Amino acid sequence: ETFNLHKCIHKSIRLLASTAEARTKNLTVQALPIPDDVPTHIRGDRVRLGQIITNFVRNAIKFTEKGSVSVSVRLVTSAPASPSMTSGDFANVYELQFDITDTGIGIPADRIDMLFKPYSQIDSSLSRRYEGTGLGLAISKKLCEKMGGKTWVTSSVGAGSTFSFTIIAPDDPKRGSAVTPSSSAEYPALSPAVLQVPSSLEVSSSGGSVASSVLPVPGTPGPQNDAAGPQKFDTAILVADDNATNQKVATRFLQRLGFHNITCVNHGGEALDAVLEAEQENRPFEVVLMDMHMPEMDGVQATKQIRHKLGSSAKRPLIVAITANVQVEARTQCYEAGMNDYLDKPLKLVELKSKLQPFLQVATRFLQRLGFHNITCVNHGGEALDAVLEAEQENRPFEVVLMDMHMPEMDGVQATKQIRHKLGSSAKRPLIVAITANVQVEARTQCYEAGMNDYLDKPLKLVELKSKLQPFLQVATRFLQ
């Protein structure tokens, strides 16, 4: 079967993360950000892979009292499918390596060979203390071998261990299939609908009126020029967490979303000091990602102090709790302390992005200033594909899609190919405009080959966006006349 690798990893560890924090407040279970070269979807046994990850993570939690247990994946090799696999219509075959790293008790070098033997532990006393037989590791080794991979361990007594395994998996033929590109520049519309991805916007001229001006959204950043990378935002964000791994994960996720003005502190007391100092120096934090359980001062206490010191009428900062406690009581406690929202552990990029959406919607404000107000937001190419197809079925089609090139789950190129394929190459709509920071000719050629009609450079500029949407603005003007 074809499955989403990212979701498989997060689903495998989500419940374990909650259990770990319930057992001890000093342990965090986290999936590290997945590199861009790792395929989003692969073909294989999702259940088997999930069981392997779960077994290794459960074992790591068992022998780790404090610190962290992290799961990471990286691409080892990628090669075209062999002739024997061509009948399966696989474009590429990947070797992926998974690492489960903990800060636990570690394993003596002379005992590592015993790890993957059934009913074996490195010390009989550990069997009594940690209640285990070692059978889970033995099963994982066999499951891994059935998926064409291998397992091994590196460890240091007192410092922790890394359990590693590999699998061999082909890609998803449907997502890799070629479709006929659409080069039509015609997009007649009387009530244009525009979809921007991510933060997709369904935009239409609103009947008999077009807004002449739009007030700026308080605290919303403007884009900064960065032709070499993704669009950057000047929003100041504070990450409060006593776990270095969590700080690293949150920072990397924020950077992938375009936020680079990031400050990390280790507990609630430091968070309080940082927020108050920033306010005094007129460089306030707009967002605080606040871990619930920290030494010195926890997230609830820190939030109460921040709200008290700044005054209950202060609209900023937006404070988002980071917690593994899924109980209703815990979330009620967040809101009562003055927090605005919460995110579950382990942190996921898509969920973090949804909470920060108001700070990402630069294109939304530009479209509103041009008179478009029927705006819908989606987070990645898969959601864009679903939105376009659903709108077609309900006879309320999108006329324009503003498509970011680089997104999780499904990128802009894949989404565009699927849209053109599903709607048929003869369909004149929607107009699909790529949003990209890559100014290379090859990147733009890739846009056109995928079926996109045009492109806009990052950072987005109002004048350039207006030029691409001019035909729709002219239609609206004729109606008003």
Secondary structure, DSSP 8 states (H G I E B T S, - for coil): -EEEHHHHHHHHHHHHHHHHHHH-TTEEEEE----TTS-SEEES-HHHHHHHHHHHHHHHHHT-SSEEEEEEEEEEEEEE--HHHHTTT--EEEEEEEEEEE-SS---GGGGGGTTSTT--S-HHHHHHHT--SHHHHHHHHHHHHTT--EEEEEETTTEEEEEEEEEEEB-HHHH-------------SS--EEEESS-----B-TT---S-----TT---EE--TTSS-EE---EEEE-S-HHHHHHHHHHHHHTTB--EEEESSHHHHHHHHHHHHHTT---SEEEEES--SSS-HHHHHHHHHHHH-TT----EEEEEES---HHHHHHHHHHT--EEEESS--HHHHHHHTHHHH-HHHHHHHHTTB----B-SSHHHHHHHHHHHHHTT---SEEEEES--SSS-HHHHHHHHHHHH-TT----EEEEEES---HHHHHHHHHHT--EEEESS--HHHHHHHTHHHHHHHHHHH-
